[in-house]
Amino acid sequence: MDSLAGFLRTRRSRVDPATFGIPIDRHRRVQGLRREEVAHLSGVSVDYYVRLEQGRATQPSDQVLDALARVLGLDETERGHLHRLARQRRHRARMPAGRVRPELLRVVDLMADAPVLIMNHRLDVLAGNRLARLLYGLPMPGLNTARHVFLEEKERGLYADWEACTLIVVGHLRLAAGKYPAEPRLTSLIGELAMSSERFRGLWARADVRARPHGRRSYRHPLVGLLELHQESLVPPDDSGVELLVLSASPGSPSADGLRLLAGLDRDDVAGWPRKGRLGTS
C-alpha cells in the first residue's frame, strides 16, 4: 500500500536543487533533484540509489537512510516513516490491541466540559463523551472521521478549516499505512476514499506523512455557531494503539460560552441535523 521506492521519488521531486548549489537552466526537465544528484549528495552509488527507487535494492542500512533523509530534507516524522518503509520486508509491525480499557472510558465521561474522543489508527471513533456527540451530531462509536471529513463535511460545513483537516487526515493515514501495510480494513478504507473523493486521491498521491498535530481546530456548529477549540492528542501507556483527543476552549472566550450552550442541548435539539451517506467504520 505504501513503498520505500514511491516515498523516495516524491521526496526527491520536492527538493530545490539550489539548496545544494546546483544551477537550474532551461534544459533541466526534472522537478527537484535528479537520481544521480541524490546519490552523489548521499554518498551512495548511482546504481544502488536507482535500485532503491525501483524497489530492487537489498535492505538499506541506517547510515544510508539517514544520509538520504538529510539530503531530502525530511523532518522527524518523515524520517521515522522512511525507516519503517525500509524495514517492512523484514519486520511486520504488530497490530495494536485496539481495546479500550473501562478505566479510560470512565475518564472520558468524567471530562464533561470538553469534547473528548478515543480514536484508533484508522481514525475510527471508539468512544466519545456526551459533548463530543453533540459537537458532531452523530453517535459514537460508529463514526470514522476520515469518511466524515472527505465524504460528508465539505458540504455540511462543520469544519471551518476543511482543507487543513484533509491534509491532517491523509498524512495520518499515510503513517498508518507505513506501519500496517497489510491490514485489510485500513486498505479498504483508503481504497474507498480514493474511489469517492478527488481531493483524497490528489493528496494521497503526494505521499505526505504527518503525526496528528495539536493546535487550533475550528468548527461551524449549526446550533451554537463558531467554536475555536484547541486539540490535544494523548496516548495511553498501554498496547491499545489508541489516542485520546481533547478539544478545549480558552477560558472566558466566546467558544467557551459556545461549549456551555452546546452542553445544554439534548438529543431532540440535534435530531434534525442533515445526515446522508455512510459514516460507520469499515
C-alpha positions as a Markdown table, in Angstrom:
| # | Residue | x | y | z |
|---|---|---|---|---|
| 1 | Met | 0.0 | 0.0 | 0.0 |
| 2 | Asp | 3.0 | 2.3 | 0.6 |
| 3 | Ser | 6.6 | 1.7 | -0.5 |
| 4 | Leu | 10.1 | 3.0 | 0.0 |
| 5 | Ala | 10.5 | 3.5 | -3.7 |
| 6 | Gly | 7.4 | 5.7 | -4.1 |
| 7 | Phe | 8.3 | 7.7 | -1.0 |
| 8 | Leu | 11.8 | 8.4 | -2.2 |
| 9 | Arg | 10.5 | 9.5 | -5.6 |
| 10 | Thr | 8.0 | 12.0 | -4.2 |
| 11 | Arg | 10.5 | 13.4 | -1.7 |
| 12 | Arg | 13.2 | 13.8 | -4.3 |
| 13 | Ser | 10.9 | 15.8 | -6.6 |
| 14 | Arg | 10.4 | 18.4 | -3.8 |
| 15 | Val | 14.0 | 19.3 | -3.1 |
| 16 | Asp | 15.1 | 22.6 | -4.6 |
| 17 | Pro | 18.4 | 22.0 | -6.4 |
| 18 | Ala | 19.6 | 25.5 | -5.4 |
| 19 | Thr | 19.7 | 24.3 | -1.8 |
| 20 | Phe | 22.8 | 22.4 | -2.8 |
| 21 | Gly | 24.2 | 25.0 | -5.2 |
| 22 | Ile | 23.1 | 23.1 | -8.2 |
| 23 | Pro | 22.3 | 25.5 | -11.1 |
| 24 | Ile | 19.0 | 25.3 | -12.8 |
| 25 | Asp | 18.8 | 26.1 | -16.5 |
| 26 | Arg | 16.0 | 25.9 | -19.1 |
| 27 | His | 17.2 | 22.5 | -20.3 |
| 28 | Arg | 16.5 | 20.9 | -16.9 |
| 29 | Arg | 13.4 | 18.8 | -17.2 |
| 30 | Val | 13.4 | 17.1 | -13.8 |
| 31 | Gln | 11.4 | 18.5 | -11.0 |
| 32 | Gly | 13.5 | 18.5 | -7.9 |
| 33 | Leu | 16.8 | 16.6 | -7.7 |
| 34 | Arg | 17.9 | 14.0 | -10.3 |
| 35 | Arg | 18.6 | 10.5 | -9.1 |
| 36 | Glu | 22.3 | 10.8 | -9.6 |
| 37 | Glu | 22.4 | 14.1 | -7.6 |
| 38 | Val | 20.7 | 12.4 | -4.7 |
| 39 | Ala | 23.1 | 9.5 | -4.9 |
| 40 | His | 26.2 | 11.8 | -5.0 |
| 41 | Leu | 25.0 | 14.0 | -2.2 |
| 42 | Ser | 24.1 | 11.0 | 0.0 |
| 43 | Gly | 27.4 | 9.2 | -0.6 |
| 44 | Val | 25.9 | 6.1 | -2.3 |
| 45 | Ser | 26.4 | 4.8 | -5.8 |
| 46 | Val | 24.0 | 5.9 | -8.5 |
| 47 | Asp | 23.2 | 2.2 | -9.4 |
| 48 | Tyr | 22.3 | 1.5 | -5.8 |
| 49 | Tyr | 20.0 | 4.5 | -5.5 |
| 50 | Val | 18.3 | 3.7 | -8.8 |
| 51 | Arg | 17.6 | 0.2 | -7.5 |
| 52 | Leu | 16.2 | 1.7 | -4.3 |
| 53 | Glu | 13.7 | 3.8 | -6.3 |
| 54 | Gln | 12.8 | 0.8 | -8.4 |
| 55 | Gly | 12.2 | -1.4 | -5.4 |
| 56 | Arg | 15.1 | -3.8 | -6.3 |
| 57 | Ala | 17.7 | -2.9 | -3.7 |
| 58 | Thr | 18.5 | -5.0 | -0.6 |
| 59 | Gln | 17.8 | -3.7 | 2.8 |
| 60 | Pro | 19.5 | -0.3 | 3.1 |
| 61 | Ser | 21.5 | 0.4 | 6.2 |
| 62 | Asp | 20.5 | 3.0 | 8.8 |
| 63 | Gln | 23.5 | 5.1 | 7.7 |
| 64 | Val | 22.2 | 5.2 | 4.1 |
| 65 | Leu | 18.7 | 6.0 | 5.3 |
| 66 | Asp | 20.0 | 8.8 | 7.5 |
| 67 | Ala | 22.0 | 10.2 | 4.6 |
| 68 | Leu | 19.0 | 10.1 | 2.3 |
| 69 | Ala | 16.9 | 11.8 | 4.9 |
| 70 | Arg | 19.4 | 14.6 | 5.2 |
| 71 | Val | 19.6 | 15.2 | 1.5 |
| 72 | Leu | 15.8 | 15.0 | 1.0 |
| 73 | Gly | 15.2 | 17.4 | 3.9 |
| 74 | Leu | 13.0 | 15.0 | 5.9 |
| 75 | Asp | 11.5 | 16.1 | 9.2 |
| 76 | Glu | 11.4 | 13.8 | 12.2 |
| 77 | Thr | 8.0 | 12.2 | 11.2 |
| 78 | Glu | 9.1 | 11.6 | 7.6 |
| 79 | Arg | 12.5 | 10.2 | 8.8 |
| 80 | Gly | 10.7 | 7.7 | 11.0 |
| 81 | His | 8.4 | 6.8 | 8.1 |
| 82 | Leu | 11.4 | 6.3 | 5.8 |
| 83 | His | 13.0 | 3.8 | 8.3 |
| 84 | Arg | 9.7 | 1.9 | 8.7 |
| 85 | Leu | 9.2 | 1.5 | 5.0 |
| 86 | Ala | 12.8 | 0.2 | 4.6 |
| 87 | Arg | 12.2 | -2.4 | 7.3 |
| 88 | Gln | 8.8 | -3.7 | 6.1 |
| 89 | Arg | 10.2 | -6.7 | 4.4 |
| 90 | Arg | 12.0 | -8.0 | 7.5 |
| 91 | His | 9.8 | -6.7 | 10.3 |
| 92 | Arg | 6.0 | -6.5 | 10.2 |
| 93 | Ala | 4.6 | -4.3 | 12.9 |
| 94 | Arg | 2.4 | -6.0 | 15.4 |
| 95 | Met | -1.2 | -4.8 | 15.2 |
| 96 | Pro | -2.3 | -2.8 | 18.2 |
| 97 | Ala | -4.8 | -4.4 | 20.5 |
| 98 | Gly | -7.5 | -1.8 | 19.8 |
| 99 | Arg | -9.2 | -2.5 | 23.1 |
| 100 | Val | -10.3 | 0.5 | 25.2 |
| 101 | Arg | -9.9 | -0.2 | 28.9 |
| 102 | Pro | -13.0 | 0.5 | 31.1 |
| 103 | Glu | -10.9 | 2.9 | 33.2 |
| 104 | Leu | -10.1 | 5.0 | 30.1 |
| 105 | Leu | -13.8 | 5.1 | 29.2 |
| 106 | Arg | -14.6 | 6.3 | 32.7 |
| 107 | Val | -12.0 | 9.2 | 32.3 |
| 108 | Val | -13.7 | 10.2 | 29.0 |
| 109 | Asp | -17.1 | 10.5 | 30.7 |
| 110 | Leu | -15.6 | 12.4 | 33.7 |
| 111 | Met | -14.3 | 15.1 | 31.3 |
| 112 | Ala | -17.7 | 16.7 | 30.9 |
| 113 | Asp | -16.6 | 20.3 | 30.0 |
| 114 | Ala | -14.8 | 19.5 | 26.7 |
| 115 | Pro | -15.5 | 17.2 | 23.7 |
| 116 | Val | -13.3 | 14.0 | 24.2 |
| 117 | Leu | -12.9 | 11.2 | 21.7 |
| 118 | Ile | -10.9 | 7.9 | 21.6 |
| 119 | Met | -9.6 | 7.1 | 18.1 |
| 120 | Asn | -7.6 | 4.3 | 16.6 |
| 121 | His | -5.0 | 4.4 | 13.7 |
| 122 | Arg | -7.8 | 4.1 | 11.1 |
| 123 | Leu | -9.5 | 7.2 | 12.6 |
| 124 | Asp | -12.4 | 5.1 | 13.9 |
| 125 | Val | -14.0 | 6.8 | 16.9 |
| 126 | Leu | -14.1 | 4.0 | 19.5 |
| 127 | Ala | -15.7 | 6.2 | 22.2 |
| 128 | Gly | -16.8 | 9.8 | 22.8 |
| 129 | Asn | -18.3 | 11.7 | 25.7 |
| 130 | Arg | -21.7 | 13.5 | 25.5 |
| 131 | Leu | -20.2 | 16.8 | 24.4 |
| 132 | Ala | -18.4 | 15.1 | 21.5 |
| 133 | Arg | -21.6 | 13.5 | 20.4 |
| 134 | Leu | -23.3 | 16.9 | 20.5 |
| 135 | Leu | -20.5 | 18.6 | 18.6 |
| 136 | Tyr | -20.6 | 16.1 | 15.7 |
| 137 | Gly | -24.3 | 15.4 | 15.9 |
| 138 | Leu | -23.6 | 11.7 | 15.4 |
| 139 | Pro | -23.5 | 8.5 | 17.5 |
| 140 | Met | -20.1 | 7.3 | 18.9 |
| 141 | Pro | -18.8 | 4.7 | 18.4 |
| 142 | Gly | -19.7 | 4.2 | 14.8 |
| 143 | Leu | -18.0 | 7.2 | 13.3 |
| 144 | Asn | -14.9 | 7.2 | 11.1 |
| 145 | Thr | -13.5 | 10.7 | 10.9 |
| 146 | Ala | -11.7 | 10.1 | 7.6 |
| 147 | Arg | -15.0 | 9.4 | 5.9 |
| 148 | His | -16.6 | 12.2 | 7.9 |
| 149 | Val | -14.1 | 14.7 | 6.6 |
| 150 | Phe | -13.9 | 13.6 | 3.0 |
| 151 | Leu | -17.4 | 12.3 | 2.2 |
| 152 | Glu | -19.7 | 14.4 | 4.3 |
| 153 | Glu | -18.4 | 17.6 | 5.8 |
| 154 | Lys | -17.3 | 19.6 | 2.8 |
| 155 | Glu | -21.0 | 20.2 | 2.1 |
| 156 | Arg | -22.3 | 20.3 | 5.6 |
| 157 | Gly | -19.5 | 22.7 | 6.7 |
| 158 | Leu | -18.9 | 21.6 | 10.2 |
| 159 | Tyr | -15.1 | 22.0 | 9.8 |
| 160 | Ala | -14.3 | 25.7 | 9.3 |
| 161 | Asp | -10.8 | 24.8 | 8.1 |
| 162 | Trp | -11.9 | 21.8 | 6.0 |
| 163 | Glu | -8.9 | 21.8 | 3.6 |
| 164 | Ala | -6.4 | 21.8 | 6.6 |
| 165 | Cys | -8.3 | 18.9 | 8.1 |
| 166 | Thr | -8.0 | 16.9 | 4.9 |
| 167 | Leu | -4.2 | 17.4 | 5.0 |
| 168 | Ile | -4.1 | 16.1 | 8.6 |
| 169 | Val | -6.3 | 13.1 | 7.8 |
| 170 | Val | -4.3 | 12.0 | 4.7 |
| 171 | Gly | -1.0 | 12.5 | 6.5 |
| 172 | His | -2.2 | 10.4 | 9.4 |
| 173 | Leu | -3.4 | 7.6 | 7.2 |
| 174 | Arg | -0.1 | 7.6 | 5.3 |
| 175 | Leu | 1.7 | 7.0 | 8.6 |
| 176 | Ala | -0.7 | 4.2 | 9.4 |
| 177 | Ala | -0.2 | 2.6 | 6.0 |
| 178 | Gly | 3.5 | 2.6 | 6.6 |
| 179 | Lys | 3.1 | 0.9 | 9.9 |
| 180 | Tyr | 0.4 | -1.6 | 8.9 |
| 181 | Pro | 0.7 | -2.1 | 5.1 |
| 182 | Ala | -1.2 | -5.4 | 5.0 |
| 183 | Glu | -4.1 | -4.5 | 7.3 |
| 184 | Pro | -7.3 | -5.3 | 5.3 |
| 185 | Arg | -9.6 | -2.8 | 7.0 |
| 186 | Leu | -7.1 | 0.1 | 6.5 |
| 187 | Thr | -6.6 | -0.9 | 2.9 |
| 188 | Ser | -10.3 | -1.0 | 2.3 |
| 189 | Leu | -10.8 | 2.4 | 3.9 |
| 190 | Ile | -8.1 | 4.0 | 1.8 |
| 191 | Gly | -9.5 | 2.4 | -1.4 |
| 192 | Glu | -13.0 | 3.6 | -0.6 |
| 193 | Leu | -11.8 | 7.2 | 0.0 |
| 194 | Ala | -9.7 | 7.1 | -3.2 |
| 195 | Met | -12.7 | 5.9 | -5.2 |
| 196 | Ser | -15.1 | 8.5 | -3.7 |
| 197 | Ser | -13.0 | 11.7 | -3.3 |
| 198 | Glu | -10.9 | 13.5 | -5.9 |
| 199 | Arg | -9.4 | 15.6 | -3.1 |
| 200 | Phe | -8.3 | 12.4 | -1.3 |
| 201 | Arg | -6.8 | 11.0 | -4.5 |
| 202 | Gly | -4.7 | 14.1 | -5.1 |
| 203 | Leu | -3.4 | 14.3 | -1.6 |
| 204 | Trp | -2.7 | 10.6 | -1.3 |
| 205 | Ala | -0.5 | 10.8 | -4.5 |
| 206 | Arg | 1.7 | 13.4 | -2.8 |
| 207 | Ala | 2.7 | 10.8 | -0.2 |
| 208 | Asp | 2.9 | 13.3 | 2.6 |
| 209 | Val | 3.1 | 11.9 | 6.2 |
| 210 | Arg | 2.4 | 13.8 | 9.4 |
| 211 | Ala | 1.8 | 13.0 | 13.0 |
| 212 | Arg | -1.5 | 14.2 | 14.4 |
| 213 | Pro | -0.7 | 17.7 | 15.5 |
| 214 | His | -2.0 | 19.6 | 18.5 |
| 215 | Gly | -3.3 | 23.1 | 17.8 |
| 216 | Arg | -6.4 | 25.0 | 16.8 |
| 217 | Arg | -9.5 | 23.4 | 15.3 |
| 218 | Ser | -12.4 | 25.5 | 14.1 |
| 219 | Tyr | -16.0 | 24.2 | 13.9 |
| 220 | Arg | -19.1 | 25.9 | 12.5 |
| 221 | His | -21.8 | 24.3 | 14.6 |
| 222 | Pro | -25.3 | 24.7 | 13.1 |
| 223 | Leu | -26.8 | 25.4 | 16.6 |
| 224 | Val | -24.2 | 27.3 | 18.6 |
| 225 | Gly | -22.0 | 28.9 | 15.9 |
| 226 | Leu | -18.3 | 29.2 | 15.5 |
| 227 | Leu | -16.2 | 27.2 | 18.0 |
| 228 | Glu | -12.5 | 27.9 | 18.1 |
| 229 | Leu | -11.0 | 24.9 | 20.1 |
| 230 | His | -7.6 | 23.6 | 20.9 |
| 231 | Gln | -6.9 | 19.9 | 20.3 |
| 232 | Glu | -4.5 | 17.8 | 22.3 |
| 233 | Ser | -3.7 | 14.2 | 21.5 |
| 234 | Leu | -2.8 | 11.9 | 24.4 |
| 235 | Val | -1.5 | 8.4 | 24.1 |
| 236 | Pro | -2.3 | 6.0 | 26.9 |
| 237 | Pro | 0.6 | 3.9 | 28.3 |
| 238 | Asp | -0.7 | 0.5 | 27.0 |
| 239 | Asp | -0.7 | -1.6 | 23.9 |
| 240 | Ser | -4.1 | -0.4 | 22.7 |
| 241 | Gly | -2.8 | 1.8 | 19.9 |
| 242 | Val | -5.5 | 4.4 | 20.6 |
| 243 | Glu | -5.3 | 8.2 | 21.1 |
| 244 | Leu | -7.3 | 10.4 | 23.4 |
| 245 | Leu | -8.3 | 13.6 | 21.7 |
| 246 | Val | -9.4 | 16.5 | 23.9 |
| 247 | Leu | -11.0 | 19.7 | 22.4 |
| 248 | Ser | -10.9 | 22.7 | 24.8 |
| 249 | Ala | -11.8 | 26.4 | 24.6 |
| 250 | Ser | -9.8 | 29.2 | 26.2 |
| 251 | Pro | -11.4 | 30.3 | 29.5 |
| 252 | Gly | -13.7 | 33.3 | 29.1 |
| 253 | Ser | -13.8 | 33.1 | 25.3 |
| 254 | Pro | -16.9 | 33.1 | 23.1 |
| 255 | Ser | -16.1 | 29.5 | 22.3 |
| 256 | Ala | -16.2 | 28.6 | 26.0 |
| 257 | Asp | -19.6 | 30.1 | 26.1 |
| 258 | Gly | -20.5 | 28.1 | 22.9 |
| 259 | Leu | -19.4 | 24.8 | 24.6 |
| 260 | Arg | -21.6 | 25.6 | 27.6 |
| 261 | Leu | -24.5 | 26.3 | 25.3 |
| 262 | Leu | -23.8 | 23.0 | 23.5 |
| 263 | Ala | -23.7 | 21.2 | 26.8 |
| 264 | Gly | -27.3 | 22.4 | 27.4 |
| 265 | Leu | -28.7 | 20.8 | 24.3 |
| 266 | Asp | -30.3 | 17.4 | 24.3 |
| 267 | Arg | -30.9 | 14.7 | 21.6 |
| 268 | Asp | -34.1 | 16.3 | 20.5 |
| 269 | Asp | -32.2 | 19.5 | 19.7 |
| 270 | Val | -29.9 | 17.8 | 17.3 |
| 271 | Ala | -32.3 | 15.3 | 15.9 |
| 272 | Gly | -33.0 | 17.4 | 12.8 |
| 273 | Trp | -29.4 | 17.7 | 11.6 |
| 274 | Pro | -29.0 | 16.7 | 8.0 |
| 275 | Arg | -27.4 | 13.3 | 7.6 |
| 276 | Lys | -26.6 | 11.4 | 4.4 |
| 277 | Gly | -24.2 | 8.6 | 3.3 |
| 278 | Arg | -22.4 | 6.1 | 5.4 |
| 279 | Leu | -20.4 | 7.2 | 8.3 |
| 280 | Gly | -19.8 | 3.8 | 10.0 |
| 281 | Thr | -16.5 | 2.1 | 10.4 |
| 282 | Ser | -15.4 | -0.4 | 7.7 |
